[in-house]
Amino acid sequence: MAVIDVQNKKGEKVSQIDLSDEIFGVPVKPEVLHEVVVMQLAKRRAGTSSVKRRSDVSGSTRKLYRQKGTGRARRGDIKSPLMRGGGVVFGPDPRDYSYRIPKKKISLALKMALSSKLSDQELLVVDDLTMEEIKTKKMVEITQALKINKALIVTEAENRNLELSARNIPGIKVLRSQGLNVYDILKYNNLVLSASAIKAIEGRLLG
């Protein structure tokens, strides 16, 4: 098992904790991480682009003028795509970009992402992240003490004071352990875990 220092909110070492090799010691395969990240980003796409077809445009269906005898090109109704204000022929329709990959692969990618943070020495463990009040200034002092500027902070459960204190700090995101995902882990330079969040993560990935 890997052993990592546990710090307090002042950046001082207070103890050590053992990390499971089944989660934090997995060989990293970039192609697996890439596949899961692409899947996550695809699920986030809105897919709401849309145009009005001929049948969606309001207007009369009366033929504009007779078929023959005018010397002009034949015309149907005013909703024709060739007319100004008519329907669009090859425009986009609303669609769902999401797709699924096996749960085991997602779980494996999550373990790889956590392992990469540990091997790159970008993983910090803090004993307690609770805050008595909502105070952005206090949160800034904590980030400075931990020497982090772009970090994902993971807590075991809802930590309202911490979440509200950190939401206006650029580059800092607070996430609950059940929402931990590969994209966010890789996006931020540092991963900060509370000691209780580690137990929750181990229970989720080893259970």
C-alpha positions in Angstrom: 0.0 0.0 0.0 1.1 3.5 -0.7 1.4 5.9 2.3 0.7 9.6 2.0 0.9 12.5 4.4 -2.3 13.9 5.8 -2.3 17.7 6.3 -4.5 20.1 8.1 -6.0 23.3 6.7 -2.8 25.1 7.5 -0.7 22.8 5.4 0.9 21.1 8.4 1.5 17.4 8.5 -0.7 15.7 11.1 -0.6 12.0 10.3 -0.3 9.5 7.5 -2.8 7.3 5.7 -2.6 4.1 3.6 -4.0 4.2 0.1 -5.2 1.0 -1.5 -3.1 -0.2 -4.4 -6.3 -1.5 -6.1 -7.3 2.2 -6.6 -4.2 4.3 -6.3 -1.7 1.9 -7.8 -3.2 0.9 -11.1 -1.1 1.1 -14.3 -2.3 4.1 -16.4 -3.4 3.5 -20.0 -4.0 6.9 -21.8 -6.3 5.3 -24.3 -8.8 4.2 -21.6 -8.8 7.6 -20.0 -9.3 9.2 -23.4 -12.2 7.0 -24.3 -14.0 7.8 -21.0 -13.3 11.5 -21.2 -14.7 11.7 -24.8 -17.8 9.8 -23.6 -18.3 12.3 -20.7 -17.9 15.3 -23.0 -20.4 13.8 -25.5 -23.0 13.4 -22.7 -22.6 17.1 -21.9 -23.4 18.3 -25.4 -26.8 20.0 -25.6 -27.7 18.8 -29.0 -30.4 21.5 -29.3 -29.4 23.0 -32.6 -32.5 23.1 -34.9 -34.0 24.7 -38.0 -37.5 25.0 -39.3 -38.4 22.7 -42.1 -40.8 23.4 -44.9 -43.7 22.1 -42.8 -42.7 24.2 -39.8 -42.7 27.6 -41.6 -46.0 29.5 -41.3 -47.5 30.6 -44.7 -50.1 29.7 -47.3 -49.9 26.4 -49.2 -51.4 28.1 -52.3 -49.4 27.8 -55.5 -47.9 31.2 -56.2 -48.8 31.2 -59.9 -49.9 28.8 -62.6 -47.5 26.0 -63.7 -47.3 27.0 -67.4 -47.6 30.0 -69.7 -45.8 32.6 -67.6 -42.3 32.1 -68.9 -40.9 31.8 -65.4 -39.7 28.8 -63.5 -42.4 26.7 -61.9 -43.1 27.5 -58.3 -45.0 25.7 -55.5 -46.0 27.5 -52.3 -44.2 30.4 -50.5 -42.7 28.0 -48.0 -40.3 26.5 -50.6 -36.6 26.4 -49.5 -35.9 28.5 -52.6 -37.9 31.4 -51.4 -36.9 34.0 -48.9 -38.3 33.0 -45.5 -38.9 29.4 -46.7 -38.0 26.2 -44.9 -34.4 25.0 -44.5 -33.4 21.8 -46.4 -30.2 20.4 -44.8 -30.1 22.1 -41.4 -29.5 20.4 -38.0 -32.2 18.6 -36.0 -32.1 18.1 -32.2 -30.2 15.0 -31.3 -28.7 13.1 -28.3 -24.9 12.8 -28.5 -24.6 10.6 -25.5 -23.6 7.0 -25.6 -22.5 4.3 -23.2 -19.4 2.3 -22.5 -19.1 -0.6 -20.0 -19.3 0.4 -16.3 -16.2 -1.7 -15.6 -14.2 0.5 -18.1 -15.5 3.7 -16.4 -14.5 2.3 -13.0 -11.1 1.3 -14.3 -10.5 4.8 -15.8 -11.4 6.4 -12.5 -8.8 4.3 -10.7 -6.3 5.2 -13.4 -7.0 8.9 -13.0 -6.6 8.7 -9.2 -3.4 6.6 -9.7 -1.9 9.2 -12.1 -2.5 12.0 -9.5 -0.7 10.0 -6.9 2.3 9.1 -9.1 2.6 12.7 -10.3 2.6 13.9 -6.7 -0.5 16.0 -7.4 -2.6 14.3 -4.7 -3.2 16.0 -1.3 -5.1 14.6 1.7 -6.6 16.9 4.3 -7.9 15.7 7.6 -10.9 18.0 7.8 -12.4 20.5 5.3 -15.3 21.7 7.3 -15.9 25.4 7.7 -17.8 27.2 10.4 -19.1 30.0 8.1 -19.3 30.9 4.5 -16.1 33.0 3.9 -14.3 33.2 0.6 -11.3 35.0 2.3 -10.9 32.0 4.6 -11.0 29.6 1.7 -8.3 31.6 -0.1 -6.1 31.3 3.0 -6.6 27.5 3.0 -5.7 27.2 -0.7 -2.6 29.3 -0.1 -1.6 27.2 2.9 -2.0 24.0 0.8 -0.1 25.7 -2.1 -2.8 25.0 -4.7 -4.2 27.3 -7.4 -6.1 25.0 -9.7 -7.5 22.1 -7.8 -10.5 19.8 -7.4 -11.5 19.4 -3.8 -13.5 16.2 -3.0 -15.6 15.8 0.2 -17.4 12.8 1.4 -20.9 14.4 1.5 -22.5 17.8 1.2 -20.3 20.6 2.7 -22.4 23.7 2.0 -20.1 26.2 3.7 -17.1 24.9 1.8 -18.9 24.8 -1.5 -20.2 28.3 -1.2 -16.9 29.7 0.0 -15.0 28.2 -2.9 -17.4 28.9 -5.8 -16.1 32.4 -6.5 -12.4 31.4 -6.5 -11.1 30.8 -10.0 -9.6 27.4 -10.7 -11.2 25.8 -7.5 -14.0 23.3 -7.7 -15.6 21.4 -4.8 -17.2 18.0 -5.6 -18.8 15.3 -3.5 -17.3 11.9 -3.7 -20.3 10.3 -5.4 -19.9 12.7 -8.3 -16.2 12.1 -8.7 -15.3 11.5 -12.4 -12.4 11.1 -14.7 -12.7 14.4 -16.6 -12.7 16.6 -13.6 -9.8 14.7 -12.0 -7.6 15.2 -15.1 -8.8 18.8 -15.7 -7.3 20.2 -12.5 -3.6 20.3 -11.6 -4.2 19.1 -8.0 -6.6 16.7 -6.4 -7.4 17.4 -2.8 -9.2 14.7 -0.9 -10.6 14.8 2.6 -9.7 11.8 4.8 -13.4 10.7 4.9 -13.7 11.0 1.1 -11.0 8.4 0.6 -13.0 5.9 2.5 -16.1 6.8 0.5 -14.2 6.4 -2.8 -12.8 3.0 -1.7 -16.2 1.9 -0.8 -17.5 2.9 -4.2 -14.7 1.4 -6.3 -14.1 -1.8 -4.2 -17.6 -2.5 -3.2 
